[in-house]
Amino acid sequence: MIKIQTAFTTELDDPAAAAAEIMSQIDSGALLKNNVGIITFYQDLHETGVLEAVAEALPFDTAGCSVISGGTEKEFGFEQLSVAVLSSDDVKFSTAVSDEITPENAEDASRACYRDALGRLGGDPSLVLVFGPITREISGYRYTLALDAESGGVPIFGTLSNTGVVYEDARVSYNGKAQRCVITLVLMSGDVKPRFFTKAISDSNVTRKGAFVTESDGYILKKINGLSVRDYLLSIGVSTGEDGAIASLPILIDYKDGTKPTAYSMYGNTERGMLVGGLVPVGAEIAFADVDYASVIGTAEEALEMIREELSKDSASGVFIIPCFSRFLTLGHQAEDEMKKTAELLGQSVPYLFLYSGGEICPVPNAEGRLVNRFHNMTYTAMALS
């Protein structure tokens, strides 16, 4: 069994005061034998010393990342730091941080980090939490596939760091030290019972189906229905820049493997083809969609109703909620509304950590019910832990 406590602060400038506020919300007498902390933070807090002070005040390992906004069941906001403490007598935790991640070593560094954490776990892993870097050069699906292969398909849940559209400001943290391009992992062994939820784009927002990937290379899409991506987009009335680039186009990829379609952004162009947020194998079907304020709030409500229904059957120690920051951007001047909707529907019923993601990692079931680790964009993902 895992118990979860959360804490929240908006103290930005005084490290001692921030640490004191966080620790005042953690009942140290309720901590069990094994503990680990998850910290999410506003981008500047690693420079003011607040992140380091909070991590040092917690007498166990911590991992996490920068977020554009986030919070807990207590409070939410933009310039904030939030903590979730996982505590257990029978579940063990192990953490690790990778070497610097580059386009050339992304898979090798991810696998080495996993082996490092596994070596200290003392048992078979039941769940992996991952916090990775967001970069234009490396899609998060590469970390996902590497960790999936190294772990033998252990469920993986997590996020890429973010601060909004300026990727270079994003940081991943390990024991209070924030770095630009590393992965931190939390492995758990024992009787861990995660339940996963995803909701991205409703059927009513799908505008066109019947497009199939006919040439690709990883997350570089080269041809659709035998046409170059630019020619195909022009044929369906989607305009591109002079270099064939587009700002961001919501799509759903049906991998034809029994899992429901996965949402991604088609977001840029290279000499080799169009960049997509995740893996686009030949034979996959692409559906195009429109995403607006109503669809973001509507899918959040649907996901939260799924969570509430599940919790009514079997209560949870806590919930981790990770929506994509592209949803945040879609909300525009009403950017807090998805967090408000989450607070409205979950209230104080369960401890939760809410953080906006630079890319979501969450398992989805296939037709037989087996979980498949998947990287997502534009998706409201959640995990309930018991």
N, C-alpha and C positions, 0 to 999 in steps of 0.2 A: 504493500500500500504506500502511496505517496501523498504527503500533505503539502499544500501550497499556501504560502503567505505572499502578499504583495505590498509594495510601498511606492510612494510617489513624492517628488519634490519639484518645485519650480525655482529653487535657489540656484542661481547661475554663477555667482561671483565669489561666494564664501565657501570654500571646500569643507571647513569644519562644521559650519551650520548645515550644509547639505547632508553630510554624513550623519550628523546628529538627528536630523529630521527623518532620514530613512531608517535609522536604527530604532527610533522611537515608535515606529510602526511595525517592527519585527519583534514578535514575542520569542525571545531567546530561550525561555524556559520550555517552549513547545517544540524546539528543534530536536530532531531525532539523531540517530547515530551517523547517518550519511546525509550530506547536504551539498547543494550546488546552487549558485545564483545566476540568473539571467538578467542582464542590464541592457536597457535600450536608452539612448540619450540623444539630445539635441547636438548638432554638429560641433558647437564651440566648447562643449563641456570637457572635452579631453585637453583643451588648451588652457582652461581656467583652473584646472586641478581638481574640479568637482568629481569627475569620473574616477580618478585615481584614489581620491579620499574615500569615496563610497566603497570601492572595491577593497581597499585596505581595511575598512571597518568591518566588512563581512569576513568572518573567520573560516572561509572555505573558498574554493576556486570559483571564478566567475567568467562568463563568456557573454558576448552580445555584439551589438552594432549600433551605429548611428541611424536615426530615423527622422523623417520630415515632421512627424508628429506621432503621438501615442499616449498611452495611459493605462490605467487600471480601473477596477470597479469603483475605486475611491474618487478618481479625478482624471481628466485628460486635457491635453493641450499641445501647443507647439514647442515652446522653449521649456523642456521638461526632462526629467530623468525618471525612469520607472524600473522597478525591480520585482522579479518573481523569485522566491526561494523555494526550491524543491527539497523535501526532507523525508527520509524513510529509514526504517530499521532493516528492512529486508531487501530493498532495491539499492544497488550500488551504482555510483556515478564515477565516470572517469572523463577527464578533459585533455585536450591537446590543441596546440596551435601549429600551423604549417610553416614551412619556409615561404619566402616570397613567391607569390603566384605570378607566372608569366604566360603568354600564349603558348610558349613552347613546352612548359612543364605542368600545365594545369591539372592534367590527370595524374601524373606521377606524384606531384606534391599532395594532392587530395588523398591518394591511396596511402602515402607514407604517413600522413597525419592520422588517418584512421588506424593504421597499425600501431602507431605510437600510443594512442588512447586505448586501444584494445589490449596492449601489453600490460597496462596498469589496472584493467577492469576486474580481472579475477573471475571471469565467467563469460558465458555466451551473451552477446548483446541482444536486447529485446527492442531497442529503439535508439535512433541516432538523431540528435538535434544538430543542425549546421547553421553557421553564420558565415557568409562568404562575401567577397568583394564584388561590387558592380563595376564593370568596365565595358567600354564599347568594343573591345577586342575579343572578349571571352563571354560566350553565352553560358548562363547558369546550368544549362542542360549538361554541359561537360562535367561539372562537379557532380551533378546528380547521377549520371551514368557511371562515373568512376567509383563513387562511393557505393552505388548499388552493386556493382560487380565485385568490389573488394569485400563487401559485407555478406554477399550471397543473398541479397534481396531483403535484408532487414529493413523495416519501415523507416523512412527518412523524412523528417519534417524540419522546415527552416526557411531561411530568407537570405537575400542579398542586401547588403547595407544600402542606405540611400540618404540623400539630403535634398532630393528634388532633381532638377535637371542638370545640376553641376556635379557630375559623377566624381570629379577629382577631390571633392570635399568629403566624400563618404569614408567611413572608417569601420574596421572590425576590431573588437576589443577582446583581450584575454588578460584576466587578473589586473584590470585597470590600465593596461597599456594599449593604446589605440594605434592601429597600423592601417596603411592604405590597402595593400593587396595580400592578405593572408586569409586562411580559413581557420575558424575555431570550431571544435566539435565537442559535444557532450554525448557520451555513450552511457546507456543504462542497461543493467542486467537485473534479472529477477522477474517477478510477476507484475510486469507493466502492461496496462490495459488502455492503449490509446484508441480513440475513435476519431475518424477524420471526416471533414466536411468540405466540400468545394461547391461554389456557385459562381459562374462567370457571366455568360451572356444568355439571356432568355431567347427562346425560339422566335418570339415576336420581333426581336431585333435583328434576326438574320435576314439579309437582303438578297443573297444569291448563293446557290449551291452548284454542284456539278463541275467544279474545277478540280483537276487532278494534277498532282506533281509528276511531271514527266522527266525532269532532270534536276538534280540537287547535289549539294555537297555539305553534309552536316546541317548547319543552320543557314546556309546560303542557298536560296531558291533561284534556280536558273531558268526553268521553263514550266509553264502551265498549259496543259492541253496542247503541247507541242509548240507553243509560241513563247517567245521571250516574255519575261514578266511584264516589261513595259508595254509590249504590244498587246498582251492579254488585258492588262489594266485599261489601256486605251479602248479596247474593244467593248468593255463593259461600262465605259463612261467615267473612269477614274483618271483624272489628270495627274501628271507627274511633272517634276521640274525638267529643265533642259538636259540635265544629266541623268534623268530617269528616276531621281530620288523622290521619295514621299516622306512627309513628316512622321506620320504614324497611322497605320490602317489596321483596325481590329479584324482579326480572323480567327476561325476555329479550325483546328486540324483533327480530322478523324483518322486515327492510325489503323483502323480496320482490325483491331485486336480484341474487340469486345469491351474496351473502355469507352466512356463517353468522350466526345470531342473536347480537346484542350484548347484554351484561349491563348493567343499570342498577339503580339504587335508585329506588323511588317513595317520596319522603321528606317530603312536606309538603303543606299545603293553602293555597290563596289564594282570594279571592273569584272568581277566574277559572277555577280548577280545581286539579287535583293536580299538584304539581311532580315532574318526573322528571329523572334525571341527564343525559339526552341527548335528542336530537331524537326526537319521536314523531309522524310524519306520518300523516295519514288513510290508512287502508288497511293499515297495518302490523299484524302479528299480535303479540299479547302472550301470553307463557307465564309462569305464576307458578311460583315455586320456593321451596324451603327450603334454607337454607345453615347448616351447622354445622361443628364442628371437623373431622369426618372428611372432609367435602366440600372444605374448604380445603386440608388436607394432601394429599388424594387428587388434586385438580386441580394442585397444585404438583408432585407427583410426575409426573403425566402431562406437564406442560409441560417439566419437566427432562429427562424421557426423550426428548421430541422434540428438545430442544436437544442432548443427548448423541449422539443418532443422527445429527443433522445435522453435528455437529462431527467425528464419526468418518469422515464422507465428505469433509469439507473443513474443515480447521482454521481457527480464527479468531484474530485478534489480541486480542480481548476481547469480553466480553458485558455489556450493560447490562440489569439485571433490575428491573422496576418493577411490583410488585403493589399493589393497592389497600389503603389503610389500613383499609377496612371488613373486609377479611380478617383483618388484625391484631386488630381489635376482636372479631371472632367467636371468635378463639382464646382470649380471656379471660385467665385466669391462666397459660396456656401460650403467651403471645404470642410468645415467641422461636422457637417450633417450626417456623414456615415458613422462617425464616432458617437454623435448624439443618438442616432438610431440604435446603435449597439447598447449604449447605456440605458436607453429607454426600455428595450426589450429584455435585457439581462438583469438590469438593476443591480441589487446587492445579493442576488440569488446564489452566486458562485464567484470565487476569486478568479479574475482573468487579467491577462496581459494583452493589450492591444498595441500593435505596431504596424506602421505602413512599410511596405516591402519594395525593394528594388527588383524583385523576382521571387516567386513563391515556389517552395519545394514541398509537395504534399502527395502522399499515395492516393491512388484511386482504384476502385475494384474493377476487375474485368468481368466477363460474362459468368465465370465460375465463382466469382467472389474473392479471388486471389488478389491481394494488393499489388499494384504496380507503381513503383516510385516514378513520379512525373514532375517536371519543371513547368511552371505556369507563368503567364502574364495576365493582368487585368482581372484576377480572380480573387474572390473573398474566400480565403482558406481558414480552417480552424481545426484544432485538435483538443479534445477533452481527455484528461488524464484521471485515472482512478487510483 
